[in-house]
Amino acid sequence: MGVSNWMLARQVASYGELGVVSGTALDELMIRRLQTGDEGGHMRRALSAFPDPDVSSRLLNRYFIEGGKNDDEPFLSKPVMNEAPNRWTEELVIAANFAEVFLAKEGHQGRVGINYLLKIQPPILASLYGAMLAGVDAVLVGAGIPLEIPAAISGLVSHSTVSIDLPVNGSCSGVRHKLSFTPPESFSVTGISLKHPRFFPIISSATLASLLNKKLPKQVDGFIIEEPSAGGHNAPPRGSASFTSEGEPQYGSRDAINFEAIRALNLPFWLAGSYGSPTKLAHALSVGATGIQVGTLFAFCQESGLRSDLKNDTIKACLAGKQRVFQDPVASPTGFPFQVLSLPGTLSEPELYNQRSRQCDLGYLREAYERTDGSIGWRCPAENPNAFVSKGGKRADAVGRKCLCNGLMANIGLAQIRKKTELELPLLTSGRDLSSVLQLASNSKMSYSAVDVLEFLLGPQG
């Protein structure tokens, strides 16, 4: 969320590789940037290029604060998106995704992609449309089986109404719940031409690759294959759950990637999860991969959106040999294992986690559930446990859950403040292998750039 931002993606794309922006919570990210004064005027510049100036004006009038809000004032909130968002909520999502991609593509001819989590479903269709308005070159989708995304992309190219299924927990009414999105007429009637971006599912097995290739013939342009050591969310181990003595999920032979089966699909693929080194890049190429996806090394570079003090603390920990990443099986409200980087002053510390007042006010990782009257409600295992139980959730499912939404916002310097005293704390994620950081940073050079990463991996451009 905001770490792989437009500045980082633009630098990578300018170098000739695919620069990918995170598509998570871009609506919240944009309005907080505006409320902190929009340093450099980047959000305002992007909004000035947005095809509907009325939407841009409304956004700026509501959220932009010249010089930024006071440090002890909370951020203004926005509506939490649900299964039936109003037009204003959709326009905010469209504009935010447009802005991030527009800025990432500005000033060069390189390629820019955007990465979405399928589990964050309510905004995904409007998000796709906003990114496509800005000419996004590739769409990457993980955290689920994105069978319906290619059809949605094709429909949006022609400004048509599109829909996807909405999984609803405990659904027993027999109703098939859907999420629908109709592009605003202000775009379609003006003859805006949209191109069809390439589509890359993010997966963890050859079985899923084969399924997608079979169900979506000629609609998948390649695969991103993430192994369990990748940062952020990971697919759970296959088979019966087992854990290490420290409480991390154990992966076994069933979780190994069948490269022969992947190659047999005759589609390009990229490997992720501890591949951020020249040696691992060479290994990826040797097993037939087109290349690698790199996250961790870029997360701590100068251009990423991560707070500078968190970058410095992580690099210092690496230099001292004290870095630790814990694959937490319960931290994420999604139920997926989530890699948590241990750092003082963050929610990785149990005492700080226990001090936090649990609440869900951003709502990106909520789950839909069916009420007794057949209507849809929303709940989050990371919210106040009593509230979660009152909505039909199981108390055991709330134990140990962490609010990723607020923690990841704090990672990028946009933490919400509550009651003028309580500041949301960071919750960092990272791939398990931080060893390559030591190839780029040292006690005499405590920071490095995105170009440093690229030259480390690929060699200097000749």
BAMI-743668 format. One record per residue (C-alpha): residue number from 1; x, y, z. Coordinates in nm, 4 decimals. Each point is the difference from the previous one (the first is absolute). Layout:
REM BAMI-743668
{pt NUM; {X; Y; Z}}
...
***
This chain:
REM BAMI-743668
{pt 1; {0.0000; 0.0000; 0.0000}}
{pt 2; {0.1773; 0.3134; -0.1240}}
{pt 3; {0.3488; -0.1541; 0.0213}}
{pt 4; {0.0185; -0.0933; -0.3663}}
{pt 5; {-0.1215; 0.3477; -0.0896}}
{pt 6; {0.0016; 0.1997; -0.3206}}
{pt 7; {0.3514; 0.1382; 0.0601}}
{pt 8; {0.1515; -0.3457; 0.0347}}
{pt 9; {-0.1970; -0.1452; -0.2902}}
{pt 10; {0.0938; 0.2927; -0.2242}}
{pt 11; {0.3692; -0.0472; 0.0758}}
{pt 12; {-0.0131; -0.3722; -0.0744}}
{pt 13; {-0.2030; 0.0529; -0.3178}}
{pt 14; {0.2369; 0.2723; -0.1180}}
{pt 15; {0.2842; -0.2508; 0.0321}}
{pt 16; {-0.1779; -0.2375; -0.2385}}
{pt 17; {-0.1609; -0.2470; 0.2407}}
{pt 18; {-0.3669; -0.0290; 0.0996}}
{pt 19; {-0.0644; 0.2468; 0.2813}}
{pt 20; {-0.2975; -0.1107; 0.2076}}
{pt 21; {-0.2026; 0.2186; 0.2359}}
{pt 22; {-0.1984; -0.1454; 0.2855}}
{pt 23; {-0.3719; 0.0395; -0.0664}}
{pt 24; {-0.0986; -0.0512; 0.3643}}
{pt 25; {-0.1955; 0.2796; 0.1710}}
{pt 26; {0.0976; 0.2648; -0.2537}}
{pt 27; {-0.3152; 0.1995; 0.0767}}
{pt 28; {0.0969; 0.0331; 0.3679}}
{pt 29; {0.3607; 0.0628; -0.0955}}
{pt 30; {-0.0903; 0.2870; -0.2322}}
{pt 31; {-0.2282; 0.1830; 0.2414}}
{pt 32; {0.2618; -0.0231; 0.2766}}
{pt 33; {0.2683; 0.1324; -0.2307}}
{pt 34; {-0.2303; 0.2934; -0.0797}}
{pt 35; {-0.0694; 0.0643; 0.3688}}
{pt 36; {0.3727; 0.0121; 0.0780}}
{pt 37; {0.0436; 0.2777; -0.2558}}
{pt 38; {0.0881; -0.1987; -0.3140}}
{pt 39; {0.3723; 0.0750; 0.0165}}
{pt 40; {0.1317; 0.0576; -0.3506}}
{pt 41; {-0.3532; 0.0426; -0.1351}}
{pt 42; {0.0026; -0.3471; -0.1538}}
{pt 43; {-0.3573; -0.1000; 0.0888}}
{pt 44; {-0.1304; 0.3327; -0.1283}}
{pt 45; {0.1990; -0.0382; -0.3222}}
{pt 46; {-0.1459; -0.3455; -0.0578}}
{pt 47; {-0.3525; 0.1168; 0.0801}}
{pt 48; {0.0381; 0.2867; -0.2453}}
{pt 49; {0.0483; -0.2651; -0.2706}}
{pt 50; {-0.2987; -0.2086; 0.1124}}
{pt 51; {-0.2651; -0.0163; -0.2769}}
{pt 52; {-0.2819; 0.1336; 0.2214}}
{pt 53; {0.0978; 0.3403; 0.1484}}
{pt 54; {-0.3149; 0.0096; 0.2125}}
{pt 55; {0.1148; -0.3084; 0.1919}}
{pt 56; {0.3441; 0.1540; 0.0489}}
{pt 57; {-0.1500; 0.3235; 0.1288}}
{pt 58; {-0.2211; -0.1804; 0.2499}}
{pt 59; {0.2949; -0.2019; 0.1267}}
{pt 60; {0.2200; 0.3035; 0.0460}}
{pt 61; {-0.2745; 0.2049; 0.1646}}
{pt 62; {-0.0685; -0.2739; 0.2512}}
{pt 63; {0.3447; -0.1346; 0.0826}}
{pt 64; {0.2832; 0.2342; -0.1006}}
{pt 65; {0.1460; 0.2049; 0.2867}}
{pt 66; {0.2515; 0.2662; -0.0979}}
{pt 67; {0.3105; -0.0516; 0.2136}}
{pt 68; {-0.1437; -0.3197; 0.1482}}
{pt 69; {-0.2130; -0.0776; 0.3039}}
{pt 70; {0.1308; 0.0440; 0.3532}}
{pt 71; {0.1878; -0.3008; 0.1350}}
{pt 72; {-0.2503; -0.0519; 0.2827}}
{pt 73; {-0.3016; 0.0058; -0.2297}}
{pt 74; {-0.1402; -0.3274; -0.1374}}
{pt 75; {-0.0359; -0.0626; -0.3704}}
{pt 76; {-0.3438; 0.0584; -0.1441}}
{pt 77; {-0.1698; -0.3278; -0.0725}}
{pt 78; {-0.1709; -0.1220; -0.3148}}
{pt 79; {-0.2809; -0.2515; -0.0438}}
{pt 80; {0.1091; -0.3625; 0.0429}}
{pt 81; {-0.0793; -0.1741; -0.3271}}
{pt 82; {-0.2579; -0.2788; 0.0073}}
{pt 83; {-0.1994; -0.2099; -0.2483}}
{pt 84; {-0.2044; 0.2994; -0.1184}}
{pt 85; {0.2241; 0.3088; -0.0029}}
{pt 86; {-0.1389; 0.3359; -0.1027}}
{pt 87; {0.1353; 0.1797; -0.3054}}
{pt 88; {0.2169; 0.2387; 0.2029}}
{pt 89; {0.1774; -0.2898; 0.1710}}
{pt 90; {0.0645; -0.1622; -0.3386}}
{pt 91; {0.1257; 0.3256; -0.1511}}
{pt 92; {0.2480; 0.0363; 0.2854}}
{pt 93; {0.1359; -0.3485; -0.0694}}
{pt 94; {0.0159; 0.0651; -0.3758}}
{pt 95; {0.1848; 0.3287; 0.0452}}
{pt 96; {0.2478; -0.1435; 0.2519}}
{pt 97; {0.0970; -0.2928; -0.2216}}
{pt 98; {0.0262; 0.2324; -0.2997}}
{pt 99; {0.2289; 0.2337; 0.1945}}
{pt 100; {0.2437; -0.2695; 0.1165}}
{pt 101; {0.0383; -0.1505; -0.3470}}
{pt 102; {0.0117; 0.3409; -0.1719}}
{pt 103; {0.2880; 0.1122; 0.2216}}
{pt 104; {0.1836; -0.3321; -0.0399}}
{pt 105; {-0.0199; 0.0307; -0.3809}}
{pt 106; {0.0884; 0.3687; -0.0152}}
{pt 107; {0.3099; 0.1044; -0.1919}}
{pt 108; {0.1178; -0.3298; -0.1540}}
{pt 109; {-0.1013; -0.2749; -0.2434}}
{pt 110; {0.0410; -0.2925; 0.2400}}
{pt 111; {-0.2652; -0.2450; 0.1153}}
{pt 112; {-0.2012; 0.0346; 0.3203}}
{pt 113; {-0.2154; -0.2629; 0.1683}}
{pt 114; {-0.2309; -0.0006; 0.3003}}
{pt 115; {-0.0410; -0.2719; 0.2628}}
{pt 116; {-0.3374; -0.0802; 0.1608}}
{pt 117; {-0.1119; -0.2371; 0.2751}}
{pt 118; {-0.3076; -0.1918; -0.1100}}
{pt 119; {-0.1038; -0.0292; 0.3662}}
{pt 120; {-0.0602; 0.3772; 0.0010}}
{pt 121; {-0.3013; -0.0324; -0.2244}}
{pt 122; {-0.2366; 0.3002; 0.0274}}
{pt 123; {0.2392; 0.2505; -0.1652}}
{pt 124; {0.1687; -0.2260; -0.2540}}
{pt 125; {-0.2187; 0.0732; -0.3054}}
{pt 126; {0.0080; 0.3779; 0.0429}}
{pt 127; {0.3736; -0.0275; 0.0743}}
{pt 128; {0.0631; -0.1840; -0.3257}}
{pt 129; {-0.1900; 0.2628; -0.1936}}
{pt 130; {0.1972; 0.2858; 0.1559}}
{pt 131; {0.3319; -0.1691; -0.0757}}
{pt 132; {-0.1100; -0.0685; -0.3583}}
{pt 133; {-0.0990; 0.3652; -0.0474}}
{pt 134; {0.3641; 0.0805; 0.0735}}
{pt 135; {0.1243; -0.2594; -0.2501}}
{pt 136; {0.1282; -0.2684; 0.2372}}
{pt 137; {0.2025; -0.2616; -0.1890}}
{pt 138; {-0.0506; -0.3033; 0.2244}}
{pt 139; {-0.2330; -0.1183; 0.2743}}
{pt 140; {0.1287; -0.2413; 0.2652}}
{pt 141; {-0.2541; -0.1678; 0.2300}}
{pt 142; {0.0678; -0.2273; 0.2950}}
{pt 143; {-0.1552; -0.1232; 0.3269}}
{pt 144; {-0.2642; -0.2091; -0.1701}}
{pt 145; {-0.0947; -0.1636; -0.3288}}
{pt 146; {-0.0656; 0.2901; -0.2396}}
{pt 147; {-0.2120; -0.1831; -0.2565}}
{pt 148; {-0.2352; 0.2927; -0.0615}}
{pt 149; {0.2571; 0.2780; -0.0348}}
{pt 150; {0.0843; -0.0441; -0.3723}}
{pt 151; {-0.3675; 0.0310; -0.0990}}
{pt 152; {-0.0304; 0.3077; 0.2206}}
{pt 153; {0.3029; 0.1577; -0.1670}}
{pt 154; {-0.1413; -0.0728; -0.3471}}
{pt 155; {-0.3336; 0.1544; 0.0954}}
{pt 156; {0.1628; 0.3093; 0.1423}}
{pt 157; {0.1950; 0.0552; -0.3225}}
{pt 158; {-0.3346; 0.0772; -0.1635}}
{pt 159; {-0.1309; 0.1936; 0.3048}}
{pt 160; {-0.2589; -0.2742; 0.0651}}
{pt 161; {-0.1621; -0.1081; 0.3250}}
{pt 162; {0.1975; -0.2850; 0.1583}}
{pt 163; {-0.0501; -0.2257; 0.2993}}
{pt 164; {0.1702; -0.2670; 0.2097}}
{pt 165; {-0.1218; -0.2392; 0.2668}}
{pt 166; {0.0111; 0.1141; 0.3621}}
{pt 167; {0.0819; -0.2873; 0.2388}}
{pt 168; {-0.2293; 0.0269; 0.3023}}
{pt 169; {0.0806; -0.1868; 0.3199}}
{pt 170; {-0.2844; -0.2152; 0.1296}}
{pt 171; {-0.2175; 0.0551; -0.3051}}
{pt 172; {-0.2999; -0.2308; 0.0188}}
{pt 173; {-0.2678; 0.1945; -0.1855}}
{pt 174; {0.1002; -0.1459; -0.3356}}
{pt 175; {0.0545; 0.3508; -0.1367}}
{pt 176; {0.3122; 0.0507; -0.2113}}
{pt 177; {0.1396; 0.3309; 0.1141}}
{pt 178; {0.1720; 0.2198; -0.2579}}
{pt 179; {0.2066; 0.3174; -0.0119}}
{pt 180; {-0.0809; 0.2195; -0.3001}}
{pt 181; {0.1554; 0.3132; -0.1407}}
{pt 182; {-0.1182; 0.2300; -0.2776}}
{pt 183; {0.2536; 0.2531; -0.1323}}
{pt 184; {-0.1201; 0.3597; 0.0306}}
{pt 185; {-0.1572; 0.1336; -0.3185}}
{pt 186; {0.2327; 0.3005; 0.0168}}
{pt 187; {0.2817; -0.2285; -0.1199}}
{pt 188; {-0.1735; -0.2232; -0.2536}}
{pt 189; {-0.1845; 0.2783; -0.1830}}
{pt 190; {0.3167; 0.2007; -0.0580}}
{pt 191; {0.1557; -0.2762; -0.2083}}
{pt 192; {0.2897; -0.0807; 0.2337}}
{pt 193; {0.1793; -0.2997; -0.1509}}
{pt 194; {0.1341; -0.2593; 0.2439}}
{pt 195; {0.2619; -0.2631; -0.0734}}
{pt 196; {-0.0124; -0.3555; 0.1324}}
{pt 197; {0.2757; -0.0507; 0.2596}}
{pt 198; {0.1820; -0.3294; 0.0321}}
{pt 199; {-0.1252; -0.2283; 0.2768}}
{pt 200; {0.2308; -0.1836; 0.2431}}
{pt 201; {-0.1544; -0.2062; 0.2815}}
{pt 202; {0.2148; -0.0357; 0.3130}}
{pt 203; {-0.0062; -0.3672; 0.1006}}
{pt 204; {0.1904; -0.2556; 0.2058}}
{pt 205; {-0.0398; -0.3312; -0.1848}}
{pt 206; {0.0069; -0.1661; -0.3392}}
{pt 207; {-0.3479; -0.1374; 0.0721}}
{pt 208; {-0.1465; 0.3487; 0.0173}}
{pt 209; {0.1961; 0.1069; -0.3073}}
{pt 210; {-0.1467; -0.2937; -0.1947}}
{pt 211; {-0.3509; 0.0814; 0.1202}}
{pt 212; {0.0243; 0.3635; -0.1043}}
{pt 213; {0.1524; -0.0889; -0.3336}}
{pt 214; {-0.2815; -0.2488; -0.0652}}
{pt 215; {-0.2849; 0.2241; 0.1161}}
{pt 216; {0.1397; 0.3153; -0.1611}}
{pt 217; {0.1480; -0.1052; -0.3349}}
{pt 218; {0.2010; 0.2795; -0.1617}}
{pt 219; {-0.1024; 0.2398; 0.2793}}
{pt 220; {0.2988; -0.0577; 0.2300}}
{pt 221; {0.3221; 0.1650; -0.1146}}
{pt 222; {0.2242; -0.1673; 0.2575}}
{pt 223; {0.0316; -0.0837; 0.3684}}
{pt 224; {0.1678; 0.1451; 0.3056}}
{pt 225; {0.0880; -0.3006; 0.2176}}
{pt 226; {0.0567; 0.0876; 0.3649}}
{pt 227; {0.1745; -0.2431; 0.2305}}
{pt 228; {-0.0736; -0.0002; 0.3769}}
{pt 229; {0.2898; 0.2283; 0.0917}}
{pt 230; {-0.1452; 0.2980; -0.1904}}
{pt 231; {-0.0992; 0.3049; 0.2018}}
{pt 232; {-0.3588; 0.0854; 0.0873}}
{pt 233; {-0.2658; -0.2691; -0.0259}}
{pt 234; {0.0912; -0.3581; -0.0861}}
{pt 235; {-0.2113; -0.2918; -0.1079}}
{pt 236; {-0.0449; -0.2415; 0.2934}}
{pt 237; {0.1804; -0.3362; -0.0103}}
{pt 238; {-0.1769; -0.2810; -0.1808}}
{pt 239; {-0.1271; -0.2905; 0.2060}}
{pt 240; {-0.0422; -0.0243; 0.3768}}
{pt 241; {0.1162; 0.3054; 0.1911}}
{pt 242; {0.3234; -0.0370; 0.1940}}
{pt 243; {0.2182; 0.2604; 0.1674}}
{pt 244; {0.3594; 0.0530; 0.1054}}
{pt 245; {0.0957; 0.0281; 0.3650}}
{pt 246; {-0.0250; 0.3796; -0.0408}}
{pt 247; {-0.3523; -0.0217; -0.1392}}
{pt 248; {0.0648; 0.0541; -0.3707}}
{pt 249; {-0.1820; -0.2116; -0.2600}}
{pt 250; {0.2107; -0.2800; -0.1426}}
{pt 251; {0.0239; -0.0449; -0.3748}}
{pt 252; {0.0921; -0.3325; -0.1560}}
{pt 253; {0.0540; -0.1820; -0.3251}}
{pt 254; {-0.3611; 0.0574; -0.1099}}
{pt 255; {0.0717; 0.3743; -0.0011}}
{pt 256; {0.3009; -0.0258; -0.2336}}
{pt 257; {-0.0502; 0.1514; -0.3450}}
{pt 258; {-0.0245; -0.2516; -0.2855}}
{pt 259; {0.1998; 0.1917; -0.2576}}
{pt 260; {-0.0387; -0.2696; -0.2644}}
{pt 261; {-0.3783; 0.0365; 0.0167}}
{pt 262; {0.0277; 0.3792; -0.0108}}
{pt 263; {0.2276; -0.0095; -0.3045}}
{pt 264; {-0.2442; -0.2334; -0.1773}}
{pt 265; {-0.2584; 0.2794; -0.0059}}
{pt 266; {0.2217; 0.1982; -0.2400}}
{pt 267; {-0.0658; 0.3299; 0.1758}}
{pt 268; {0.2596; 0.2342; 0.1487}}
{pt 269; {0.0387; -0.0075; 0.3765}}
{pt 270; {0.1878; 0.1939; 0.2640}}
{pt 271; {0.1136; -0.1337; 0.3378}}
{pt 272; {-0.0361; 0.1783; 0.3331}}
{pt 273; {0.0998; -0.0753; 0.3564}}
{pt 274; {0.3709; 0.0424; 0.0876}}
{pt 275; {0.1009; 0.0515; -0.3638}}
{pt 276; {0.1537; 0.3451; 0.0478}}
{pt 277; {0.3596; -0.0771; -0.0928}}
{pt 278; {0.1961; -0.0602; -0.3208}}
{pt 279; {0.0507; -0.3645; 0.1017}}
{pt 280; {-0.3713; -0.0600; 0.0516}}
{pt 281; {-0.0808; 0.1843; -0.3225}}
{pt 282; {0.2346; -0.2366; -0.1843}}
{pt 283; {-0.1711; -0.2948; 0.1708}}
{pt 284; {-0.3428; 0.1277; -0.1042}}
{pt 285; {0.1130; 0.0271; -0.3611}}
{pt 286; {0.1516; -0.3486; 0.0160}}
{pt 287; {-0.3367; -0.1570; 0.0907}}
{pt 288; {-0.1729; 0.1772; -0.2870}}
{pt 289; {-0.1248; 0.3190; 0.1631}}
{pt 290; {-0.0093; 0.3233; -0.1981}}
{pt 291; {0.1278; 0.1893; 0.3035}}
{pt 292; {-0.0743; 0.0835; 0.3618}}
{pt 293; {-0.2264; 0.2194; 0.2085}}
{pt 294; {0.1902; 0.1978; 0.2626}}
{pt 295; {-0.1654; 0.1624; 0.3000}}
{pt 296; {0.2137; 0.0019; 0.3138}}
{pt 297; {0.3101; 0.1667; -0.1454}}
{pt 298; {-0.2114; 0.2757; -0.1530}}
{pt 299; {-0.2028; 0.0482; 0.3194}}
{pt 300; {0.3049; 0.1400; 0.1787}}
{pt 301; {0.1334; 0.2141; -0.2854}}
{pt 302; {-0.0189; 0.3797; -0.0066}}
{pt 303; {-0.2935; 0.0231; -0.2405}}
{pt 304; {-0.2372; -0.2317; 0.1872}}
{pt 305; {-0.2821; 0.1427; 0.2086}}
{pt 306; {0.1193; -0.1616; 0.3234}}
{pt 307; {0.0819; 0.2442; 0.2797}}
{pt 308; {0.3708; 0.0886; -0.0042}}
{pt 309; {0.0478; -0.0854; 0.3677}}
{pt 310; {-0.1415; -0.3480; -0.0564}}
{pt 311; {0.2326; -0.0491; -0.2960}}
{pt 312; {0.2977; 0.1096; 0.2101}}
{pt 313; {-0.0980; -0.2194; 0.2959}}
{pt 314; {-0.0359; -0.3020; -0.2260}}
{pt 315; {0.3319; 0.0596; -0.1723}}
{pt 316; {0.1707; 0.0433; 0.3400}}
{pt 317; {-0.1540; -0.3275; 0.1177}}
{pt 318; {0.1308; -0.1740; -0.3124}}
{pt 319; {0.3475; 0.1397; 0.0501}}
{pt 320; {-0.0039; -0.1186; 0.3616}}
{pt 321; {-0.1310; -0.3434; -0.0990}}
{pt 322; {-0.3135; 0.0515; 0.2097}}
{pt 323; {-0.2662; 0.0014; -0.2685}}
{pt 324; {-0.2898; -0.2381; 0.0590}}
{pt 325; {-0.3080; -0.0758; -0.2075}}
{pt 326; {-0.2788; -0.2042; 0.1575}}
{pt 327; {-0.2578; -0.1686; -0.2199}}
{pt 328; {-0.3030; 0.0692; 0.2147}}
{pt 329; {-0.2841; -0.2456; -0.0664}}
{pt 330; {-0.2692; 0.2168; 0.1645}}
{pt 331; {0.1039; 0.3659; -0.0376}}
{pt 332; {-0.1922; 0.0634; -0.3212}}
{pt 333; {-0.3798; 0.0231; 0.0119}}
{pt 334; {-0.0024; -0.1993; -0.3251}}
{pt 335; {0.1242; -0.3180; 0.1690}}
{pt 336; {0.2998; -0.0140; -0.2339}}
{pt 337; {0.3471; -0.0200; 0.1614}}
{pt 338; {0.1590; 0.3450; 0.0064}}
{pt 339; {0.3715; 0.0791; 0.0238}}
{pt 340; {0.0634; 0.2432; 0.2878}}
{pt 341; {0.3350; 0.1772; 0.0362}}
{pt 342; {0.0936; 0.0372; 0.3671}}
{pt 343; {0.0982; 0.3573; 0.0862}}
{pt 344; {-0.0174; 0.1957; 0.3271}}
{pt 345; {-0.2868; 0.2475; 0.0130}}
{pt 346; {-0.2219; -0.1984; -0.2346}}
{pt 347; {-0.2947; -0.2344; 0.0493}}
{pt 348; {0.2411; -0.2930; -0.0258}}
{pt 349; {0.0554; 0.0607; 0.3732}}
{pt 350; {-0.2730; -0.1813; 0.1990}}
{pt 351; {-0.0269; 0.2686; 0.2676}}
{pt 352; {-0.0639; 0.2708; -0.2594}}
{pt 353; {-0.2485; -0.2193; -0.1855}}
{pt 354; {-0.1885; -0.0644; 0.3252}}
{pt 355; {-0.0179; 0.3731; 0.0776}}
{pt 356; {-0.1758; 0.0864; -0.3268}}
{pt 357; {-0.3734; 0.0655; 0.0065}}
{pt 358; {-0.1365; -0.2425; -0.2593}}
{pt 359; {-0.2285; 0.1557; -0.2569}}
{pt 360; {-0.0687; -0.0278; -0.3728}}
{pt 361; {-0.0393; 0.3386; -0.1663}}
{pt 362; {0.1720; -0.0586; -0.3361}}
{pt 363; {-0.1593; -0.3351; -0.0713}}
{pt 364; {0.2004; -0.1255; -0.2982}}
{pt 365; {0.0422; -0.3529; 0.1384}}
{pt 366; {-0.3524; -0.0471; 0.1316}}
{pt 367; {-0.2000; -0.3062; -0.1001}}
{pt 368; {-0.3585; 0.0038; -0.1205}}
{pt 369; {-0.2487; -0.2117; 0.1908}}
{pt 370; {-0.3683; -0.0705; -0.0384}}
{pt 371; {-0.2361; 0.1221; 0.2707}}
{pt 372; {-0.3031; -0.2025; 0.1041}}
{pt 373; {-0.2225; 0.2112; -0.2253}}
{pt 374; {0.2181; -0.0779; -0.3022}}
{pt 375; {0.1640; 0.3429; -0.0182}}
{pt 376; {0.3775; 0.0479; -0.0045}}
{pt 377; {0.2010; 0.1193; 0.2975}}
{pt 378; {0.3716; 0.0583; 0.0405}}
{pt 379; {0.2344; -0.1023; 0.2809}}
{pt 380; {0.3733; -0.0255; 0.0674}}
{pt 381; {0.1784; -0.2442; 0.2339}}
{pt 382; {0.2383; 0.2852; 0.0917}}
{pt 383; {-0.2748; 0.2317; 0.1256}}
{pt 384; {-0.1191; 0.0105; 0.3617}}
{pt 385; {-0.0667; -0.3680; 0.0811}}
{pt 386; {-0.3380; 0.0781; 0.1570}}
{pt 387; {-0.1089; 0.1804; -0.3166}}
{pt 388; {0.1264; -0.2882; -0.2130}}
{pt 389; {-0.1912; -0.2569; 0.2074}}
{pt 390; {-0.3160; 0.2121; -0.0102}}
{pt 391; {0.0109; -0.0337; -0.3788}}
{pt 392; {0.0148; -0.3785; 0.0160}}
{pt 393; {0.3767; -0.0400; 0.0050}}
{pt 394; {0.1727; -0.2573; 0.2206}}
{pt 395; {0.1983; 0.1469; 0.2884}}
{pt 396; {0.2831; -0.2457; -0.0627}}
{pt 397; {0.0408; 0.1440; -0.3512}}
{pt 398; {0.0770; 0.3436; 0.1492}}
{pt 399; {0.2908; -0.1140; 0.2174}}
{pt 400; {0.3334; 0.1501; -0.1080}}
{pt 401; {-0.1403; 0.1866; -0.3000}}
{pt 402; {0.1685; 0.3278; -0.0855}}
{pt 403; {-0.1407; 0.2989; -0.1861}}
{pt 404; {0.2108; -0.0102; -0.3141}}
{pt 405; {-0.1886; 0.2933; -0.1512}}
{pt 406; {0.1011; 0.2507; 0.2681}}
{pt 407; {0.3422; -0.1561; 0.0575}}
{pt 408; {0.0971; 0.0191; -0.3662}}
{pt 409; {-0.1184; 0.3622; -0.0203}}
{pt 410; {0.2276; 0.0771; 0.2951}}
{pt 411; {0.2895; -0.1644; -0.1882}}
{pt 412; {-0.0125; 0.2765; -0.2604}}
{pt 413; {-0.0341; 0.2932; 0.2398}}
{pt 414; {-0.3771; 0.0369; -0.0265}}
{pt 415; {-0.1039; -0.1413; 0.3369}}
{pt 416; {-0.3402; 0.0919; 0.1374}}
{pt 417; {-0.0002; 0.1823; 0.3335}}
{pt 418; {-0.2696; -0.0672; 0.2560}}
{pt 419; {-0.1061; 0.2282; 0.2879}}
{pt 420; {0.3070; 0.2196; -0.0709}}
{pt 421; {0.2212; -0.2450; 0.1921}}
{pt 422; {-0.0231; -0.3457; -0.1527}}
{pt 423; {0.1878; -0.0409; -0.3273}}
{pt 424; {-0.0434; -0.3129; -0.2082}}
{pt 425; {0.3277; -0.1960; -0.0035}}
{pt 426; {0.1774; -0.1603; -0.2959}}
{pt 427; {-0.0147; -0.3690; -0.0884}}
{pt 428; {0.2758; -0.0840; -0.2460}}
{pt 429; {0.0104; -0.2871; -0.2422}}
{pt 430; {0.3023; -0.1319; -0.1870}}
{pt 431; {0.1201; -0.3030; -0.1852}}
{pt 432; {0.1915; -0.2422; 0.2200}}
{pt 433; {0.3309; 0.0486; -0.1793}}
{pt 434; {0.1516; 0.3396; 0.0792}}
{pt 435; {0.3571; -0.1041; -0.0764}}
{pt 436; {0.0179; 0.1969; -0.3251}}
{pt 437; {-0.0514; 0.3228; 0.1955}}
{pt 438; {0.3582; -0.0487; 0.1215}}
{pt 439; {0.1176; 0.0104; -0.3615}}
{pt 440; {-0.1422; 0.3497; -0.0410}}
{pt 441; {0.0343; 0.1625; 0.3418}}
{pt 442; {0.2822; 0.0273; 0.2488}}
{pt 443; {0.0892; 0.1914; 0.3143}}
{pt 444; {0.1435; 0.2717; -0.2224}}
{pt 445; {-0.2930; -0.0055; -0.2472}}
{pt 446; {-0.3297; -0.0332; 0.1803}}
{pt 447; {-0.2245; 0.0435; -0.3035}}
{pt 448; {-0.0194; -0.1077; -0.3613}}
{pt 449; {-0.2101; 0.0818; -0.3060}}
{pt 450; {-0.2268; -0.1984; -0.2296}}
{pt 451; {0.2665; 0.0251; -0.2700}}
{pt 452; {0.2503; -0.1511; 0.2455}}
{pt 453; {-0.2351; -0.2976; 0.0344}}
{pt 454; {-0.0395; -0.0369; -0.3756}}
{pt 455; {0.3723; 0.0219; -0.0648}}
{pt 456; {0.0658; -0.2517; 0.2772}}
{pt 457; {-0.2410; -0.2444; -0.1598}}
{pt 458; {0.0656; 0.0651; -0.3680}}
{pt 459; {0.3317; 0.1814; -0.0217}}
{pt 460; {0.0434; 0.3652; -0.1100}}
{pt 461; {-0.1688; 0.1045; -0.3209}}
{pt 462; {0.2571; 0.0276; -0.2775}}
***
